Each structure stands twice: as structure tokens, then as C-alpha cells.
Amino acid sequence: MIENRDVQKDLEQLDAILKEQGISRRDAMKMMGVGSLSALMMGGTEAEAATVAQASDAKGKIVIIGGGLSGMSTAARLTNNLSNPDITVIEPNEFSTSYQPGQTLVGSGLWDKSEIVYKRDDYVPAGTKVVKEKVTDVDADNNTVTTDKGTKITYDYLIVAAGVKLNYGAIKGLEEAGEAYANGDTTNVVKVLDSVGASSIYTADGAAATWRNMQKFVADAKSGKKVKGVYTHPNTPIKCGGAPKKIMYLTNARLEEAGARANADLHFYPNGGAMFGIKDYHDAIVKQYEARGMKWSYNHNLVGVENGKAIFDKHWKEKGAFDEDLGEYAMVTKHETVTADFDFLHITPPMKAPDEIGNSSVGSAKGWIPVNKETLQHVKYPNVFALGDIAAVPMGKTGGSARKQYAVLTANVISMMEKGEIPASNAKYDGYTVCPLITSIGTVMLAEFNWASKKPGSGKNAALLSFLDPTQERYIWWLLKVYLLKPMTQYGMLAGKA
């Protein structure tokens, strides 16, 4: 539970903030695209109305690989929009629908692990069949999926929502941790991380362990010991790109709360050359880091952990030989090994598509599923679609992205079932991404953008953001993150409504 916070008082303050602008809470929810949630929260009928829309009579066997947020939400939305759905979800993990965005709050002691763990079987849409096995191969030429138990499942339409694997084993010193999913039993990963003094919020078990380790780190600083916190961001695409910074901000908040901030050195080591891909948000984060006395070093990729030291590959570009044909100098990547002592180390692991999917007929050289970025239809197989973390679209590995993707994908799958094609008039995914970047206990910067409009305030929430500069840390966005997004996921997306 959030410490020393009263939900009703917080919501009353939200209403007061909105009232100053002449906006009701219901209107604010609509502006933010969460109208169904507002109906659920405030007793309206909007969510109920969503379930009685004209259902399609289209028929076809739909198989969904992955029963996490993207997969199960898609199953629910298809169920709501087909009069006679035939849907099979293949998912072996009994906790696949757990609320991953809450892991940051668990890792900082604001929530308990039990508050984010959901059982898969509690969110299976009526009539949907669940095969509790692991996919080992996809033969898209023959419309067949094979599982680890030898089960062969045929389909007319395939939706790949298999998520990503956390590749801890790619880091020297963590080989025994291997690869893991965010949900389910990851006690071995935590055991290996503990053995080298590291933490990681990217699993539910790891988030709980992170809070345990953070408390010791803060206590040491409070005792007068000079301590060092190190935070990493790898050289692969990752889910929720803001999470490595969120846990650093929250460590800072806990140190300040304990009156021990002066005794701690906090240092962020991202592989990239910026804090954020959008300049306005990058600039805002840099100012926030400067104001908090937090340090950073770009172009550092964590490659090992050993004896209380984080080992990085520092890389940069230098001018090489002149190319006479191109009339320009070649740029050569240089490398240097850098080590950093730590008392608290938070690791964001490299991430990859599951090999059994990425190496199959629907995969690609990099593992991600190649799809048209707007329709989410496979580039080679027209009856195959993908969404969520495994889809090869620019950006988009957040729950907010999945929420936009699954609505587009559902409409396009039904169009293929009805017409054998996707009309140009159908809705298209525009790259919408939102990252509620927690900057302290009580403030959030709402980073929101899409491919076309990479300026703050130009995304889905433009109407609401018109009077709130989104590059600023706001209590109102804290309320959204802590109180509204989880029920929107639990009762909205997983019901196929939000």
C-alpha cells in the first residue's frame, strides 16, 4: 500500500486541480482516452455500452501465442466483437497477466508484490480455450503451431503476443541466471543477482528483492557510510525504457526521506547517448538529474559484474580513414573497459525475442516479428499479426502502446476474416507511446508521443496537456500512475474494453 496516503483525499485534490481548469474528472479521463475506466470507476454505462456494439459474424480459428497483457486483452476484445469467436490462447505461465508496470512501485516499497500478481485463469474471456503449453515452433507456411508437449495446433489467423525474454545470462557473472520472463517463478534469477550484490525490478520477484536491498543501501547511508548506487540501461531494445531511471529517482527519494542523500553517490550508465529519444524530455530529465545531484555517463553497456564492481564497455566514435569514393571519413567505433564500484547495483538486462518464436518462420534475423508498423500485419504472411513487446515496430514496448495496438489489430483481424483484406479506412497504429516517468514519491512526468508528433503535448492527451506542461513533474500524473492505470488495465484492457 502507498504509505501515508489517503486515496479519497488524493482524488479530491485531483478534482480541485481539474476544477481550476473547468474540467471534470470524467472529462479528464475521456481526454486521456480512458473513458471506459471512468465509467467503471464512477458508475456510468460507457463500459457496458462497449460490450453491446454490433458483433461481426465472421468466422475463423484464431490462435494467440502469449497470454500476457497484449495477448489476453486481444482475446477479450475479439470475443467482444465476434458473435461466434473461436479463440485459443497458448500460454504456460499461470501468472502471465500480472501487472508489470507496478514492479517499479514494488521495488521502491510503495506497493507489495501481492498487489501486482494476477492469475492468468482469472482473465480468460468466456469461451476462449487456453493451452497451458509452450510454443516451440511456428510453421506459417502450413498454418501450424507446435508446443513443447508435441501438440500441433492449426489456425486460420495467428496473433503473436509472446513478449520478450530477459537475457540476464548475457552478462558475465550472471550466466547461471540465464533467460527469464517477467512473470512467474524467477527465484533463481534473484538468487544469482543476490550472489553478486545486484538488483533488478524487471521481474516481480526481483522487484521485491530490490526493495529489500534498497532498504539496506539507505540504512547504510543513514548510518554515515558513504555509498555508491549504480544503474544500467543495456544495448538492446527494452520494455518500458523509463524504468531504469524510475528506480533511480525512487532511490533518491528514499534517501532524501531518510535524511541520508548527502552520503550517497547515484550514477546512471546508459548504453545510449541521451536520456530520452525526444529532445524536450531529454532536456527535462537532464535538468532533474542536475537538480538532484545525480550523475550519468553515456555510451556505457554493462558486460559483467564481479567482486562489487560493475564492468562496462565504454564505446565512442572516432574519425577513421578518408573514403575517396564517398568523399567522407569513415567513423570507427572505439571501446574501453570501465569499472564502477557499487554498494547498490540496479541492472536492466538485455532483452530479446524468445528464440522459439524469433527463429521460426514468422521471426527475423533479430528475432522480433516483422510487421507493417501501422496495421501490425506480418510482412510475409497476411493471416499473421503481432503486437506488444515482440512486434518489430519503432518504439512501442510499453503497456500504453499495447493498449493502442490491440484495438487496431483486432479491427484488422476481423477485416481479414470478413473481406480477406484490410481497408485503407481502418484505424492505424500511429506509434503512440506513453511513459509515466516517476521522478519522486508523489510526482510523475508524463512522457507521451507518437511517430509523427514527437513534441510534448501533441499526443492523445493533447487537450488535457494543453494547460499542463508535460515536461514538468506533476502530482496529477502521480495520481494517474498510482491509482488509475492499474484498474484500467485490470478491468479495462483485460476485459477488452479500455
C-alpha positions as CSV (number, residue, x, y, z in Angstrom):
1,M,0.0,0.0,0.0
2,I,1.1,3.6,-0.6
3,E,2.5,4.8,2.7
4,N,0.7,7.7,4.5
5,R,-1.7,8.4,1.6
6,D,-5.4,8.6,1.5
7,V,-6.9,7.7,-1.9
8,Q,-10.1,9.7,-1.4
9,K,-8.1,12.8,-0.4
10,D,-5.8,12.4,-3.4
11,L,-8.8,12.1,-5.7
12,E,-10.4,15.2,-4.1
13,Q,-7.1,17.1,-4.8
14,L,-7.2,15.8,-8.4
15,D,-10.8,17.2,-8.7
16,A,-9.6,20.5,-7.3
17,I,-6.8,20.8,-9.8
18,L,-9.1,20.0,-12.7
19,K,-11.8,22.3,-11.4
20,E,-9.4,25.2,-11.7
21,Q,-9.3,24.5,-15.4
22,G,-13.0,23.9,-15.7
23,I,-12.6,20.2,-16.4
24,S,-14.4,17.3,-14.6
25,R,-12.7,14.1,-13.7
26,R,-14.9,12.3,-16.2
27,D,-13.9,14.7,-19.0
28,A,-10.2,14.3,-18.0
29,M,-10.5,10.6,-18.3
30,K,-12.0,11.0,-21.7
31,M,-9.2,13.3,-22.8
32,M,-6.7,10.7,-21.7
33,G,-8.6,8.0,-23.6
34,V,-9.7,6.1,-20.6
35,G,-13.5,6.7,-20.9
36,S,-14.3,3.1,-20.2
37,L,-12.3,3.3,-17.0
38,S,-14.1,6.4,-15.9
39,A,-17.4,4.6,-16.4
40,L,-16.2,1.7,-14.3
41,M,-14.9,4.0,-11.6
42,M,-17.9,6.3,-11.5
43,G,-20.8,4.0,-12.1
44,G,-21.6,5.1,-15.7
45,T,-22.7,2.9,-18.5
46,E,-20.0,3.7,-21.1
47,A,-18.1,0.4,-20.4
48,E,-21.3,-1.6,-20.6
49,A,-22.2,0.1,-23.9
50,A,-18.8,-1.0,-25.3
51,T,-19.9,-4.7,-25.0
52,V,-23.1,-4.3,-27.0
53,A,-21.7,-2.9,-30.2
54,Q,-22.7,-4.8,-33.3
55,A,-20.7,-8.0,-33.3
56,S,-19.3,-9.5,-36.6
57,D,-20.5,-12.8,-37.8
58,A,-17.0,-13.5,-39.4
59,K,-15.7,-17.0,-38.7
60,G,-12.2,-18.4,-38.4
61,K,-9.9,-20.2,-36.0
62,I,-7.8,-17.7,-34.2
63,V,-4.7,-18.7,-32.2
64,I,-2.9,-16.3,-30.0
65,I,0.7,-17.1,-28.8
66,G,1.1,-15.5,-25.4
67,G,-1.4,-14.8,-22.7
68,G,0.1,-11.7,-21.1
69,L,-1.5,-8.3,-21.2
70,S,-1.3,-8.0,-25.0
71,G,-2.5,-11.5,-25.8
72,M,-5.3,-11.8,-23.3
73,S,-6.6,-8.3,-23.9
74,T,-6.7,-9.1,-27.6
75,A,-8.6,-12.3,-26.9
76,A,-11.1,-10.3,-24.8
77,R,-11.6,-7.6,-27.5
78,L,-12.1,-10.2,-30.2
79,T,-14.6,-12.0,-28.0
80,N,-16.5,-8.7,-27.6
81,N,-16.5,-8.1,-31.3
82,L,-17.2,-11.5,-32.8
83,S,-20.6,-13.2,-32.5
84,N,-19.2,-16.7,-32.6
85,P,-15.5,-16.5,-31.7
86,D,-13.1,-19.5,-31.9
87,I,-10.1,-18.4,-30.0
88,T,-7.2,-20.4,-28.5
89,V,-4.5,-18.8,-26.3
90,I,-1.3,-20.7,-25.8
91,E,0.3,-19.7,-22.5
92,P,2.1,-21.9,-20.0
93,N,2.7,-19.3,-17.3
94,E,-0.1,-19.2,-14.7
95,F,0.7,-15.6,-13.7
96,S,1.1,-14.3,-17.2
97,T,-1.4,-11.4,-16.8
98,S,0.4,-9.9,-13.7
99,Y,0.7,-6.1,-13.7
100,Q,4.3,-5.5,-14.8
101,P,4.2,-1.6,-14.6
102,G,3.7,-2.0,-10.9
103,Q,7.1,-3.6,-10.4
104,T,8.8,-0.2,-10.0
105,L,6.5,0.6,-7.2
106,V,7.2,-2.7,-5.5
107,G,10.9,-2.2,-5.9
108,S,10.7,1.1,-4.0
109,G,8.5,-0.2,-1.2
110,L,5.3,1.6,-2.3
111,W,3.4,-1.5,-3.2
112,D,3.6,-5.1,-2.1
113,K,4.3,-7.9,-4.7
114,S,0.9,-9.4,-3.9
115,E,-0.7,-6.3,-5.3
116,I,0.6,-6.9,-8.9
117,V,0.4,-10.7,-9.2
118,Y,-2.7,-11.8,-11.2
119,K,-3.6,-15.3,-12.2
120,R,-3.9,-16.0,-15.9
121,D,-7.1,-18.1,-15.5
122,D,-8.9,-15.2,-13.8
123,Y,-8.7,-13.2,-17.0
124,V,-9.6,-15.8,-19.7
125,P,-12.5,-14.5,-21.8
126,A,-15.6,-16.6,-21.8
127,G,-15.4,-19.3,-24.5
128,T,-11.6,-18.9,-25.0
129,K,-9.6,-22.1,-24.8
130,V,-6.2,-22.0,-23.1
131,V,-3.5,-24.4,-24.0
132,K,-1.1,-24.4,-21.0
133,E,2.0,-25.4,-23.0
134,K,5.0,-23.6,-24.5
135,V,5.2,-22.9,-28.2
136,T,8.4,-24.4,-29.7
137,D,7.8,-23.7,-33.4
138,V,5.6,-21.8,-35.8
139,D,5.2,-23.2,-39.4
140,A,3.4,-20.3,-41.0
141,D,3.5,-21.9,-44.4
142,N,1.2,-24.6,-43.1
143,N,-0.7,-22.6,-40.5
144,T,0.5,-24.8,-37.7
145,V,2.0,-24.1,-34.2
146,T,3.8,-26.8,-32.2
147,T,4.2,-26.9,-28.4
148,D,6.8,-28.5,-26.1
149,K,4.4,-31.4,-25.5
150,G,4.2,-32.2,-29.2
151,T,0.7,-30.7,-29.6
152,K,0.1,-29.4,-33.1
153,I,-2.5,-26.6,-33.3
154,T,-3.7,-25.3,-36.7
155,Y,-5.1,-21.8,-37.2
156,D,-6.7,-19.6,-39.8
157,Y,-5.3,-16.5,-38.2
158,L,-2.3,-16.2,-35.9
159,I,-1.6,-13.4,-33.4
160,V,1.9,-13.4,-31.8
161,A,2.0,-11.7,-28.4
162,A,4.8,-13.7,-26.9
163,G,6.6,-10.7,-25.2
164,V,10.3,-10.6,-24.6
165,K,12.8,-12.6,-22.6
166,L,15.1,-11.0,-20.0
167,N,18.6,-12.1,-21.0
168,Y,20.5,-11.8,-17.7
169,G,22.8,-14.7,-18.8
170,A,24.4,-12.4,-21.4
171,I,26.1,-10.5,-18.6
172,K,29.4,-12.1,-17.4
173,G,28.9,-13.2,-13.8
174,L,25.1,-13.8,-14.3
175,E,25.4,-16.8,-16.7
176,E,23.5,-19.0,-14.2
177,A,20.5,-16.7,-14.3
178,G,20.0,-17.4,-17.9
179,E,16.9,-16.1,-19.6
180,A,13.6,-15.4,-17.9
181,Y,10.1,-13.9,-18.4
182,A,9.0,-11.0,-16.1
183,N,6.2,-13.1,-14.6
184,G,6.2,-16.4,-12.8
185,D,8.8,-18.1,-10.6
186,T,12.1,-16.2,-11.1
187,T,13.7,-17.1,-7.7
188,N,16.8,-18.5,-9.4
189,V,17.4,-15.2,-11.2
190,V,17.1,-13.4,-7.8
191,K,19.4,-15.9,-6.2
192,V,22.1,-15.2,-8.9
193,L,21.6,-11.4,-8.7
194,D,21.9,-11.6,-4.9
195,S,25.1,-13.6,-5.2
196,V,26.8,-10.6,-6.9
197,G,25.0,-7.9,-4.9
198,A,22.7,-6.8,-7.7
199,S,19.0,-5.9,-8.0
200,S,16.6,-5.8,-10.9
201,I,12.9,-4.7,-10.9
202,Y,12.2,-6.5,-14.2
203,T,10.6,-9.5,-12.5
204,A,8.1,-9.4,-9.7
205,D,10.4,-11.5,-7.5
206,G,13.3,-9.2,-8.4
207,A,11.2,-6.1,-7.6
208,A,10.6,-7.4,-4.1
209,A,14.3,-8.2,-3.7
210,T,15.2,-4.7,-4.9
211,W,13.2,-3.1,-2.1
212,R,15.0,-5.3,0.4
213,N,18.4,-4.3,-1.0
214,M,17.4,-0.7,-1.3
215,Q,16.4,-0.5,2.4
216,K,19.9,-1.8,3.4
217,F,21.5,0.8,1.0
218,V,19.5,3.6,2.6
219,A,20.2,2.4,6.1
220,D,23.9,2.3,5.4
221,A,23.8,5.9,4.1
222,K,21.8,6.9,7.1
223,S,24.4,5.4,9.4
224,G,27.0,7.7,7.9
225,K,28.6,5.4,5.4
226,K,29.5,6.8,2.0
227,V,27.7,4.6,-0.5
228,K,27.5,4.3,-4.3
229,G,24.5,3.4,-6.4
230,V,24.9,2.3,-10.0
231,Y,22.0,2.0,-12.5
232,T,22.3,0.5,-16.0
233,H,20.5,0.5,-19.4
234,P,21.6,-2.1,-22.0
235,N,22.3,-2.1,-25.7
236,T,19.1,-3.8,-26.7
237,P,15.5,-2.6,-27.1
238,I,13.8,-2.9,-23.7
239,K,10.3,-2.8,-22.4
240,C,9.5,0.4,-20.6
241,G,12.6,2.4,-21.4
242,G,11.9,4.8,-18.5
243,A,12.1,2.1,-15.8
244,P,15.9,2.2,-15.3
245,K,15.5,5.9,-14.5
246,K,12.4,5.5,-12.4
247,I,14.1,3.2,-9.9
248,M,17.0,5.6,-9.6
249,Y,14.6,8.6,-8.9
250,L,12.9,6.5,-6.3
251,T,16.2,5.5,-4.6
252,N,16.9,9.2,-4.5
253,A,13.5,9.9,-2.9
254,R,14.0,7.2,-0.2
255,L,17.5,8.6,0.6
256,E,16.0,12.1,1.0
257,E,13.2,10.7,3.1
258,A,15.8,9.2,5.4
259,G,17.9,12.4,5.5
260,A,20.8,10.4,4.0
261,R,21.1,11.8,0.5
262,A,24.4,13.5,1.1
263,N,26.1,10.2,1.8
264,A,25.1,8.6,-1.5
265,D,26.5,8.8,-5.0
266,L,23.9,7.9,-7.6
267,H,25.3,7.2,-11.1
268,F,23.3,6.2,-14.3
269,Y,25.2,4.3,-17.1
270,P,23.0,4.1,-20.2
271,N,24.3,2.5,-23.4
272,G,22.9,5.3,-25.5
273,G,23.9,8.9,-25.9
274,A,20.9,10.6,-24.4
275,M,18.4,10.4,-21.5
276,F,15.4,10.1,-23.8
277,G,14.8,9.9,-27.6
278,I,12.6,13.0,-27.6
279,K,14.7,16.2,-27.1
280,D,12.2,18.0,-24.8
281,Y,12.0,15.1,-22.5
282,H,15.8,14.5,-22.6
283,D,16.4,18.2,-21.6
284,A,13.8,17.9,-18.8
285,I,15.4,14.8,-17.4
286,V,18.9,16.3,-17.5
287,K,17.7,19.3,-15.5
288,Q,16.0,17.0,-13.0
289,Y,19.2,15.0,-12.6
290,E,21.2,18.1,-12.1
291,A,18.8,19.5,-9.5
292,R,19.1,16.2,-7.6
293,G,22.8,15.9,-7.8
294,M,22.5,12.6,-9.8
295,K,25.3,11.7,-12.2
296,W,25.3,10.0,-15.6
297,S,27.8,8.6,-18.2
298,Y,26.5,7.9,-21.7
299,N,27.7,5.1,-24.0
300,H,28.3,2.5,-21.3
301,N,27.0,-1.0,-21.7
302,L,27.1,-3.3,-18.7
303,V,29.0,-6.5,-19.7
304,G,29.9,-8.0,-16.3
305,V,29.6,-8.0,-12.6
306,E,32.5,-9.1,-10.3
307,N,33.6,-8.5,-6.8
308,G,31.5,-5.5,-6.1
309,K,32.3,-3.9,-9.4
310,A,30.1,-3.2,-12.5
311,I,32.1,-3.7,-15.7
312,F,31.1,-1.6,-18.7
313,D,32.0,-1.5,-22.3
314,K,32.5,2.3,-22.9
315,H,32.2,3.0,-26.6
316,W,32.5,6.0,-28.9
317,K,33.1,7.0,-32.5
318,E,36.3,8.5,-33.9
319,K,37.1,9.7,-37.4
320,G,38.9,6.9,-39.4
321,A,40.4,6.8,-42.9
322,F,39.1,9.0,-45.7
323,D,36.9,7.2,-48.2
324,E,37.8,8.6,-51.7
325,D,34.6,7.2,-53.3
326,L,32.2,8.6,-50.7
327,G,34.2,11.7,-50.1
328,E,33.9,11.4,-46.4
329,Y,35.8,9.9,-43.4
330,A,34.8,6.5,-42.1
331,M,33.6,6.5,-38.5
332,V,35.3,3.9,-36.3
333,T,33.8,2.6,-33.0
334,K,36.3,2.5,-30.2
335,H,36.0,0.6,-26.9
336,E,37.4,0.8,-23.4
337,T,36.6,-1.3,-20.4
338,V,35.4,0.8,-17.4
339,T,34.7,-0.5,-13.9
340,A,32.5,1.2,-11.3
341,D,32.4,0.2,-7.6
342,F,28.9,-0.1,-6.1
343,D,27.0,-0.7,-2.9
344,F,23.7,-0.9,-4.7
345,L,23.5,-2.0,-8.4
346,H,20.3,-2.0,-10.4
347,I,20.5,-4.0,-13.6
348,T,18.3,-3.5,-16.6
349,P,19.0,-6.8,-18.5
350,P,19.5,-7.1,-22.3
351,M,16.2,-8.3,-23.8
352,K,15.4,-10.5,-26.8
353,A,12.5,-12.2,-28.6
354,P,12.0,-15.8,-27.4
355,D,14.2,-18.0,-29.6
356,E,11.5,-20.5,-30.4
357,I,9.4,-17.6,-31.9
358,G,12.2,-15.4,-33.3
359,N,13.9,-18.3,-35.1
360,S,10.7,-19.7,-36.6
361,S,9.1,-18.8,-39.9
362,V,7.4,-15.7,-38.5
363,G,10.6,-14.3,-37.0
364,S,13.5,-12.3,-38.3
365,A,17.3,-12.0,-38.1
366,K,16.9,-10.0,-34.9
367,G,14.1,-12.2,-33.6
368,W,11.4,-9.5,-33.5
369,I,8.3,-10.3,-35.6
370,P,8.4,-8.1,-38.7
371,V,5.0,-6.4,-39.2
372,N,3.6,-3.4,-41.0
373,K,4.1,-0.8,-38.3
374,E,0.6,0.7,-38.9
375,T,-1.6,-2.4,-39.5
376,L,0.5,-4.8,-37.3
377,Q,0.1,-7.4,-40.1
378,H,3.1,-9.7,-40.9
379,V,5.1,-8.5,-43.8
380,K,5.1,-12.0,-45.4
381,Y,2.1,-13.9,-44.1
382,P,-1.2,-11.9,-44.4
383,N,-3.0,-14.1,-41.8
384,V,-0.4,-13.5,-39.1
385,F,-0.3,-10.4,-36.8
386,A,1.9,-9.4,-33.9
387,L,1.7,-6.8,-31.1
388,G,3.3,-5.8,-27.8
389,D,6.9,-6.2,-26.9
390,I,7.7,-8.8,-29.6
391,A,6.5,-6.8,-32.6
392,A,9.1,-5.1,-34.7
393,V,7.8,-1.6,-34.6
394,P,9.7,1.6,-33.7
395,M,9.4,2.3,-30.0
396,G,6.2,0.9,-28.6
397,K,7.3,-1.5,-25.8
398,T,5.0,-0.1,-23.2
399,G,1.6,-1.1,-21.8
400,G,0.3,2.2,-23.2
401,S,1.5,1.2,-26.7
402,A,-0.1,-2.2,-26.4
403,R,-3.4,-0.6,-25.4
404,K,-3.5,1.3,-28.8
405,Q,-2.1,-1.7,-30.7
406,Y,-4.7,-4.2,-29.6
407,A,-7.6,-2.1,-30.8
408,V,-6.1,-1.6,-34.2
409,L,-5.0,-5.3,-34.5
410,T,-8.5,-6.6,-33.5
411,A,-10.2,-4.4,-36.2
412,N,-7.7,-5.6,-38.8
413,V,-8.0,-9.3,-38.0
414,I,-11.8,-9.0,-38.2
415,S,-11.5,-7.2,-41.6
416,M,-9.3,-10.0,-42.9
417,M,-11.9,-12.6,-41.7
418,E,-14.7,-10.6,-43.3
419,K,-13.1,-9.3,-46.5
420,G,-9.8,-11.0,-46.9
421,E,-8.1,-7.6,-46.8
422,I,-7.6,-4.6,-44.6
423,P,-9.4,-1.5,-45.9
424,A,-7.4,1.7,-46.1
425,S,-10.0,3.3,-44.0
426,N,-9.3,1.1,-41.0
427,A,-7.6,2.7,-38.0
428,K,-3.8,2.5,-38.0
429,Y,-1.3,2.4,-35.1
430,D,0.5,5.7,-35.1
431,G,3.3,4.7,-32.8
432,Y,1.6,6.0,-29.7
433,T,3.7,5.6,-26.6
434,V,3.3,6.8,-23.1
435,C,5.7,6.6,-20.2
436,P,4.7,7.9,-16.8
437,L,8.2,8.7,-15.6
438,I,8.2,8.6,-11.8
439,T,10.5,11.3,-10.6
440,S,9.8,11.1,-6.8
441,I,7.3,9.7,-4.4
442,G,4.4,12.0,-5.4
443,T,5.5,13.3,-8.8
444,V,5.5,12.0,-12.4
445,M,6.5,13.4,-15.7
446,L,4.1,12.1,-18.4
447,A,6.2,11.4,-21.5
448,E,3.8,10.9,-24.4
449,F,4.4,10.9,-28.1
450,N,4.0,9.1,-31.4
451,W,6.0,8.7,-34.6
452,A,4.6,11.8,-36.3
453,S,4.4,14.1,-33.3
454,K,7.4,14.0,-31.1
455,K,6.7,17.1,-29.2
456,P,5.2,17.1,-25.7
457,G,1.5,17.7,-25.6
458,S,0.9,16.6,-29.2
459,G,-0.2,13.0,-28.4
460,K,-3.5,11.5,-27.3
461,N,-3.7,13.7,-24.2
462,A,-3.2,16.9,-26.0
463,A,-6.4,18.5,-24.7
464,L,-5.5,17.8,-21.1
465,L,-1.8,18.6,-21.6
466,S,-2.6,22.0,-23.1
467,F,-2.7,23.5,-19.7
468,L,-0.1,21.2,-18.1
469,D,3.4,21.3,-19.5
470,P,4.2,17.5,-19.8
471,T,7.9,18.0,-19.3
472,Q,7.2,19.1,-15.7
473,E,6.9,16.8,-12.8
474,R,3.2,16.7,-11.7
475,Y,1.2,15.3,-8.8
476,I,-1.7,14.9,-11.1
477,W,0.3,12.3,-13.2
478,W,1.3,10.6,-10.0
479,L,-2.4,10.0,-9.3
480,L,-2.8,8.6,-12.8
481,K,0.1,6.3,-12.4
482,V,-0.6,5.0,-8.9
483,Y,-4.4,4.9,-8.8
484,L,-5.9,4.8,-12.3
485,L,-3.6,2.8,-14.6
486,K,-3.8,-0.5,-12.7
487,P,-7.6,-0.7,-12.6
488,M,-7.7,0.5,-16.3
489,T,-5.5,-2.5,-17.1
490,Q,-7.3,-5.0,-14.8
491,Y,-10.9,-4.0,-15.6
492,G,-10.4,-2.3,-18.9
493,M,-7.8,-3.8,-21.2
494,L,-8.0,-7.3,-19.9
495,A,-11.8,-7.1,-20.4
496,G,-11.2,-5.8,-24.0
497,K,-12.9,-2.5,-23.2
498,A,-10.4,0.2,-22.4
